[in-house]
């Protein structure tokens, strides 16, 4: 199923809005008292992503869009039968119009714009160079967003390491650092922190309160990566790219030095301006509310969000218009990764609806035993806030998960910042850091994986990646908990 056909299906469904508006006028959301059985479609969607690429790869590649729609319908049809068209249509519109479409538009614009920036010159994927790319991306992620930093640097890193035998570890650590942990120091870095900013958390509060935690975690991961990459690089025989062959050891050293010393540059530099426009569009849309301009199925459509998404699509068009085709071809640019993300996250966002409703119900929902763990004798348990926010953010959308625990802790930004700073820090760190634990924990994770596979890197499957995160991240999170949250 092509991206065009997939988007057409969604738009066709939305065209039904005028006819169903009356039915949804007095809408009610699905109750938070839903039983855990309603989470089955979401579990089925995750298992499909985890298992089918390994057991039925050809079928999955040709029909993943249909499988995604199937699991979405596995929730929507029972919801229609039990709660009626008003509730069902409202929930569908809420998920698609307020979550999925803005998510996809942002990813599409960043993917298109960043895909037009190409690093010229001979960048050889040695351990120091790879470490530099990861460190740069980690720093940039807090100020241009994890998605923006990831889309800007993933292709240069893949190109620099194209001659290497072992590349999977570099992409995995890239997801850990650039696509997640690096985005913890400002509201621009990750959506949960931006929501906190909109709720009254000071812009630089996370910078000061998460800086030491982020620094310790990032330095530890970068050091571990450098050791692993150095060992593997030596195991490969310290290879040079095909463009810099060498007949003798001395010649190899000279060839490597000349390759590294070749002048580097950027092609498609105008896209850096468009990338700044993307960041500003997102930031301004959250700072200046303009009111509701339409109501579809009971879902208010706000003007600033419409303007933001229009601006993002316009910036993507400008990027396509003013970036040469040759630049994108040399960059290995294709539409396959964004098409895969569009298909799979449709099913994820829709089938996630009952899981988020149960979570938002707090102590009244099926997950009450978990929610009750975050307090003891009326006092917050910061370690549990960190782990529960993080674990749920690994598999659910980390932005609403952040808001659930933000509200569970009292929901007053001033009180949380000044009276309960470590609680707010635990919630913020959990939502951002642990988004790295699975491919679906944060928006750019799956995108980076898709781009890497599109360029020939055989990435681990869903559970394989989780094994990487359990072995590397979980011990570091445990140490972080002992140092800062106990």
C-alpha positions in Angstrom: 0.0 0.0 0.0 1.5 3.3 -1.0 1.6 6.3 1.2 -0.8 8.1 -1.1 -3.4 5.3 -0.9 -2.9 5.1 2.9 -3.5 8.8 3.4 -6.5 8.6 1.0 -8.2 6.0 3.3 -7.8 8.4 6.3 -9.1 11.4 4.4 -12.0 9.4 3.1 -12.9 8.5 6.7 -12.7 12.1 7.7 -15.1 13.2 4.9 -17.8 11.4 6.9 -17.4 14.0 9.6 -20.3 16.3 8.5 -22.7 13.4 8.3 -21.8 12.1 11.7 -21.4 15.4 13.5 -24.8 15.3 15.0 -24.3 11.7 16.2 -21.1 12.8 18.0 -22.4 16.2 19.2 -23.0 14.9 22.7 -20.0 12.7 22.7 -18.5 10.8 25.7 -15.1 9.4 25.7 -14.6 5.7 26.3 -14.6 5.3 30.1 -11.4 4.8 32.0 -13.0 1.8 33.8 -12.5 -0.3 30.7 -11.3 -3.8 31.5 -7.8 -4.8 30.5 -9.2 -6.9 27.6 -9.6 -3.7 25.6 -5.8 -3.5 25.4 -5.6 -6.7 23.2 -5.7 -4.8 19.9 -2.7 -2.6 21.0 -0.9 -5.7 22.2 -1.7 -7.4 18.8 -0.3 -4.4 17.0 2.9 -4.5 19.0 3.3 -8.2 18.5 2.8 -7.8 14.8 5.6 -5.3 14.6 7.8 -7.6 16.7 7.1 -11.0 15.1 5.9 -10.7 11.6 9.1 -9.0 10.1 11.0 -12.1 11.3 8.5 -14.9 10.6 6.7 -13.6 7.5 8.9 -10.9 6.1 7.6 -10.8 2.5 3.9 -10.8 3.6 4.7 -8.1 6.2 6.4 -5.8 3.6 3.5 -6.1 1.2 0.6 -5.9 3.7 1.7 -4.0 6.8 -0.6 -1.1 6.1 -3.6 -3.5 6.0 -2.4 -5.2 9.2 -2.2 -1.8 10.9 -5.8 -1.0 9.8 -6.9 -4.4 11.0 -5.7 -3.8 14.5 -7.3 -0.3 14.5 -10.6 -1.8 13.5 -10.1 -4.5 16.2 -10.7 -1.6 18.7 -13.1 0.5 16.6 -15.7 -2.2 15.7 -16.2 -3.4 19.3 -16.3 0.2 20.5 -19.0 1.0 17.9 -21.0 -2.0 19.0 -20.9 -1.3 22.7 -20.6 2.5 23.0 -22.2 3.6 19.7 -21.2 5.8 16.7 -20.9 9.0 18.7 -18.2 7.8 21.1 -16.4 5.8 18.5 -16.3 8.6 15.9 -15.2 11.1 18.6 -12.4 8.8 19.8 -11.3 8.2 16.2 -11.3 11.9 15.3 -9.5 12.8 18.5 -6.7 10.3 17.8 -6.4 11.1 14.1 -6.8 14.8 14.1 -5.1 15.8 17.3 -2.4 13.1 17.6 -1.7 11.1 14.4 -1.9 13.8 11.7 0.2 16.4 13.6 2.7 13.6 14.5 2.9 12.5 10.8 3.1 16.1 9.5 6.0 17.0 11.8 7.9 13.8 11.0 7.2 14.2 7.3 8.5 17.8 7.3 11.6 17.0 9.3 12.3 13.9 7.2 12.0 15.9 4.0 14.0 18.9 5.1 16.8 17.0 6.9 17.0 14.6 4.0 18.0 17.5 1.8 21.1 18.3 3.9 24.1 16.3 2.7 27.5 16.2 4.3 30.1 16.4 1.5 33.7 15.1 1.8 35.2 12.0 3.1 34.0 11.3 6.6 35.5 8.0 7.7 33.6 6.1 10.4 36.5 5.6 12.9 35.7 5.4 16.6 36.6 9.1 17.2 34.5 10.3 14.3 31.5 8.2 15.3 31.9 9.4 18.9 31.9 13.0 17.6 28.7 12.5 15.6 26.9 11.0 18.6 28.1 13.7 21.0 27.1 16.5 18.5 23.7 14.9 18.0 23.2 14.6 21.8 23.9 18.3 22.3 21.7 19.4 19.3 18.7 17.2 20.3 17.7 19.5 23.2 17.6 22.6 20.9 16.3 21.4 17.6 14.3 18.4 18.9 15.3 14.7 19.0 13.5 14.2 15.7 15.3 17.1 14.0 18.7 16.1 15.3 18.2 12.5 14.4 17.0 13.2 10.9 19.9 15.6 10.3 22.7 13.3 11.4 21.6 9.7 10.9 22.5 9.7 7.2 26.0 11.2 7.6 26.7 8.6 10.3 25.4 5.7 8.1 27.4 7.0 5.1 30.6 7.3 7.2 30.2 3.7 8.3 29.1 2.2 5.0 32.4 0.4 4.7 32.2 -1.1 8.3 31.2 -4.7 8.9 29.6 -3.9 12.3 27.2 -1.0 12.2 24.2 -2.1 14.3 25.7 -0.9 17.5 26.2 2.6 16.1 22.5 2.9 15.1 21.3 1.6 18.5 23.5 4.0 20.5 22.4 6.8 18.1 18.7 6.0 19.0 19.7 6.0 22.7 21.5 9.3 22.7 20.4 11.5 19.8 16.8 10.3 19.4 16.0 10.3 23.2 18.3 11.1 26.0 19.8 14.2 24.4 16.4 15.9 24.2 16.0 16.3 27.9 17.3 19.8 28.5 14.6 22.0 27.0 11.0 22.0 26.0 12.2 22.0 22.3 13.9 18.6 22.9 10.9 16.3 23.4 7.1 16.6 23.3 6.6 15.7 27.0 8.8 18.6 28.1 7.0 20.9 25.7 3.6 19.9 27.3 5.1 20.7 30.7 6.2 24.1 29.4 2.7 24.8 28.2 1.4 23.9 31.7 3.7 26.4 33.3 7.1 24.8 33.8 9.8 27.4 33.2 11.7 27.1 29.9 15.1 26.5 31.6 13.8 24.5 34.5 14.6 21.2 32.9 18.0 22.5 31.8 19.1 23.1 35.4 17.3 20.2 37.0 18.1 17.5 34.5 21.5 18.7 33.4 23.6 16.6 35.8 21.4 13.5 35.3 21.6 13.9 31.5 25.4 14.6 31.6 26.1 11.5 33.7 24.0 9.2 31.5 25.3 10.6 28.2 28.9 10.5 29.2 28.5 6.9 30.4 26.8 5.8 27.2 29.3 7.7 25.0 32.2 6.1 26.9 30.7 2.6 26.6 30.0 3.2 22.9 33.6 4.3 22.3 35.0 1.1 23.9 32.6 -1.1 22.0 33.2 0.7 18.7 37.0 0.6 19.2 37.0 -3.1 19.9 34.8 -3.9 16.8 36.9 -1.5 14.6 40.0 -3.3 15.6 38.3 -6.7 15.1 37.4 -5.6 11.5 41.1 -4.8 10.8 40.7 -1.0 11.0 39.1 -0.8 7.5 39.3 2.1 5.1 36.5 3.1 2.7 36.9 1.6 -0.9 37.7 5.1 -2.1 40.9 5.1 -0.1 42.6 1.8 -0.8 46.0 1.0 0.5 48.6 -1.7 -0.5 50.8 -1.4 2.6 50.3 -0.6 6.2 52.1 2.7 5.9 50.1 3.6 2.8 46.9 2.7 4.6 47.8 5.2 7.4 48.5 7.9 4.9 45.4 7.1 3.0 43.3 7.4 6.1 44.9 10.7 7.1 44.3 12.2 3.7 40.7 11.0 3.6 40.0 12.6 7.0 41.7 15.8 5.9 39.7 16.2 2.8 37.6 19.3 2.9 34.1 18.8 4.4 31.1 20.8 3.4 27.3 20.9 3.3 25.2 20.5 0.2 21.6 21.7 0.5 22.5 24.3 3.2 19.2 26.2 2.6 17.5 23.3 4.4 19.1 24.4 7.6 17.0 27.6 7.3 13.9 25.4 6.7 14.8 23.3 9.7 14.9 26.4 11.9 11.5 27.3 10.4 10.2 23.9 11.5 11.4 24.4 15.1 10.0 27.9 15.3 6.6 26.8 13.9 6.3 24.1 16.6 7.4 26.5 19.3 5.2 29.4 18.3 2.1 27.1 18.0 2.4 26.3 21.6 3.0 29.9 22.8 0.2 31.7 21.0 -3.2 30.1 21.1 -5.6 31.5 18.5 -8.8 29.8 19.4 -11.0 27.1 17.7 -11.7 27.4 14.0 -13.7 24.2 13.5 -15.2 21.2 15.3 -15.1 17.8 13.7 -16.9 14.9 15.4 -16.8 16.8 18.7 -13.1 17.5 18.4 -12.1 21.2 18.4 -9.6 22.1 15.7 -7.4 25.1 16.9 -6.2 27.7 14.5 -2.6 27.7 15.7 -2.3 24.0 15.1 -3.8 24.4 11.6 -1.3 27.2 10.8 1.6 25.1 12.3 0.8 22.1 10.1 0.3 24.2 7.1 3.7 25.9 7.7 5.4 22.6 8.2 4.0 21.2 4.9 5.0 24.4 3.1 8.5 24.1 4.5 8.7 20.6 3.2 7.5 21.7 -0.2 10.2 24.5 -0.2 12.8 21.9 0.6 11.7 19.7 -2.3 11.6 22.7 -4.5 15.0 24.2 -3.7 17.0 21.0 -3.1 18.5 19.3 -6.1 17.5 15.8 -7.0 21.1 14.9 -7.2 21.7 16.0 -3.6 18.9 13.7 -2.3 20.0 10.8 -4.5 23.6 11.0 -3.1 22.1 11.2 0.4 20.3 7.9 -0.1 16.9 9.6 0.3 13.7 7.6 -0.4 10.1 7.8 0.8 10.1 4.2 2.1 10.9 5.0 5.8 8.2 7.7 6.1 5.7 5.5 4.4 6.4 2.6 6.8 6.0 5.0 9.8 2.8 6.4 8.5 1.3 2.9 8.1 2.3 1.5 11.4 1.6 4.4 13.6 -1.9 4.7 12.3 -2.6 1.3 14.0 -0.6 2.2 17.0 -2.4 5.5 17.7 -5.9 4.1 17.2 -5.4 0.8 19.1 -3.7 2.8 21.9 -6.9 4.7 22.7 -8.3 2.3 25.4 -4.8 1.9 27.0 -4.5 5.6 27.4 -8.1 5.9 28.8 -7.3 3.3 31.4 -4.1 5.0 32.4 -5.7 8.4 32.6 -8.3 6.9 35.0 -5.6 6.6 37.5 -6.7 4.8 40.7 -10.1 4.2 39.2 -8.8 2.3 36.2 -7.5 -1.2 35.6 -4.0 0.0 36.1 -4.8 1.4 39.6 -2.3 -1.0 41.4 0.5 0.6 39.3 -0.6 4.2 39.8 -0.8 3.7 43.5 2.9 2.8 43.7 3.9 6.4 43.1 3.0 7.5 46.6 3.4 6.2 50.2 1.7 7.7 53.2 0.8 10.7 51.1 4.4 11.3 50.1 5.7 10.9 46.5 8.0 8.0 45.7 10.3 9.6 43.2 11.9 6.3 42.1 8.5 4.9 41.2 7.6 8.1 39.4 10.7 7.7 37.3 10.3 4.0 36.5 6.5 4.0 35.9 6.5 7.1 33.8 9.5 5.6 31.9 8.2 2.1 31.4 4.8 3.2 30.2 6.5 5.8 27.9 8.5 3.0 26.4 5.3 1.5 24.8 2.7 4.3 24.9 2.9 7.9 23.7 5.3 9.5 26.1 3.6 12.9 26.0 0.2 11.9 27.5 2.0 9.5 29.8 4.0 12.5 31.2 0.8 14.4 31.6 -0.9 11.5 33.5 1.9 11.5 36.1 2.3 15.3 36.1 -1.4 15.4 37.2 -1.0 12.5 39.6 1.7 14.5 41.3 -0.7 17.5 41.7 -0.7 19.1 38.3 0.4 22.5 39.6 3.6 23.5 37.8 4.7 26.1 40.4 4.2 23.7 43.3 6.0 20.9 41.4 9.0 23.1 40.4 9.5 24.7 43.9 8.1 22.2 46.4 8.5 18.9 44.6 11.4 19.5 42.2 12.8 15.9 42.3 9.3 14.5 41.6 8.9 16.6 38.5 12.5 15.8 37.5 11.8 12.1 37.9 8.6 12.3 35.7 10.5 14.4 33.1 13.5 12.1 33.1 11.4 8.9 32.9 9.4 10.2 30.0 12.4 11.3 28.0 15.1 8.8 28.9 13.1 5.6 28.7 11.6 6.5 25.4 14.8 4.9 24.2 13.8 1.4 25.5 11.7 0.4 22.4 11.3 1.3 18.8 7.9 2.9 19.5 9.0 4.8 22.7 9.6 8.0 20.8 8.8 9.3 17.4 12.3 9.2 15.8 13.2 5.7 17.0 11.3 3.9 14.4 12.3 6.4 11.7 16.0 5.9 12.4 15.5 2.2 12.3 13.7 2.4 9.0 16.3 4.7 7.4 19.1 2.4 8.6 17.4 -0.7 7.1 16.7 1.2 3.9 20.5 1.8 3.6 21.4 -1.9 4.2 21.9 -2.1 8.0 20.2 -5.3 9.4 18.7 -3.9 12.6 17.5 -6.0 15.4 13.8 -6.8 15.6 11.3 -5.4 18.1 12.4 -7.7 20.9 16.0 -7.8 19.8 16.2 -4.0 20.3 14.5 -4.2 23.7 17.2 -6.8 24.6 19.8 -4.1 23.8 18.1 -1.5 25.9 17.6 -4.0 28.8 21.3 -4.9 28.8 22.7 -1.4 28.4 20.1 1.1 29.6 18.3 -0.6 32.5 21.5 -1.0 34.6 22.3 2.7 33.9 18.8 3.7 34.9 19.1 1.7 38.1 22.3 3.5 39.0 20.7 6.8 38.1 17.8 6.0 40.4 20.1 5.2 43.3 22.1 8.4 42.8 19.3 10.9 42.2 15.8 9.5 43.1 16.2 7.5 46.3 
